[in-house]
Amino acid sequence: MSSRSWFSKALLGWYAAGHRDLPWRRTRDPYRIWLSEVILQQTRVDQGTAYYDRFAEHYPTVHHLAAAPDDDVMRLWQGLGYYSRARNLLAAARSVVNDLGGRFPDTVDGLRALKGVGDYTAAAIASIAFDRPAAVVDGNVYRVLARVFGIATPIGSTAGRREFAALAGELLDPVHPGDHNQAVMELGATICLPRAPRCAECPVATPCIARREGRIAQLPVKAGRTTVRERHFNYLCIDVEGGLVLRKREARDIWQGLYEPPLLESEAPLDLLSFRKALRDGLGAGWKVTGQHGPARHVLSHQVLQARFWEVTPPPSYATPPGWRSVPATELDQFAVPRLIERYLVHRRSKGLFAQDQLSTIPG
């Protein structure tokens, strides 16, 4: 152990004395640990726990998940966002079953070879499930290390990633790597918070450089800003027995594999006249516009969506394009939809367009 062993000793003692009792911490099963790590990426623990429990119930082993239909998994994932994680989850599960005989790799390199598994997730699984001495570095770890050791190198820079990864590896307890990693993450998640950290309860408050120098609010340093793209979605809400026409998003874009009403995307917001023109130009003449809901603003990590839901009726002779599916209200809850569409469905039900017993409330 390094000369900085005080760090791990303090955190391991604090963690053992009273960490949160989370279901994935009661097992060494790499499948369950992997499942929790994928779900908890960019997801709060209170929300992610319910999804973890549902996935573990529906798919108790990697074999069950690998055999699941894509649409069933996407439906269970609905509400978590970042749907590429669900697609990668399925791909990795099928690879473990079909290529590895149902056994998860027990090394960082082997785990990293699975679809959707990056450095952080590989290190977490390897250390927790297999006691491999691999240090994790995520947002919580960046924050803890930046403050305790007073590091001002931007965390998003190449130099920053290297510096923090090297320090995390130096601090790691090689005898208890899984507990060490979980202790650092737990500290960042519950004590060393981005705002209003609970320094009085921190096991390493005394040696913390940021606390001593009054730099807590300045650390960690983030480099640059992510460009946010604004998009304008115009949904065609075509009534079908109280339900809607839906289509599956197949392009390599947001929400791939989820269902939504047919969409016309525009460069700018459309009023009634400009929407009618876009509808005529895109799908031909004869469409009637009978209502409109919105705009509804939906914020993603790098995009802001401005959506309008246009209630329309196609001309009698209109040939339904391939991929459009007429879904009555009684079957709508069988389709995985983005949260934006879910909110619209709830709106329609509240307006009496769906019978109250025809659309169940979607959890999450």
Secondary structure, DSSP 8 states (H G I E B T S, - for coil): --TTHHHHHHHHHHHHHH----GGGG---HHHHHHHHHHHTTS-HHHHHHHHHHHHHH--SHHHHHTS-HHHHHHHHTTS--THHHHHHHHHHHHHHHHHTT----SHHHHHTSTT--HHHHHHHHHHHH--------HHHHHHHHHHTT--S-TTSHHHHHHHHHHHHHH--SSSHHHHHHHHHHHHHHTS-SSS--GGG-TTTTT-HHHHHT-GGG-S---S----EEEEEEEEE-EETTEEEEEE--SSSTTTT-EE--EEEESS---HHHHHHHHHHHH-S--EEEEEEEEEEEE-SSEEEEEEEEEEE--TT----TT-EEE-GGGGGGS---HHHHHHHHHHHHTTSS-TTTS-----
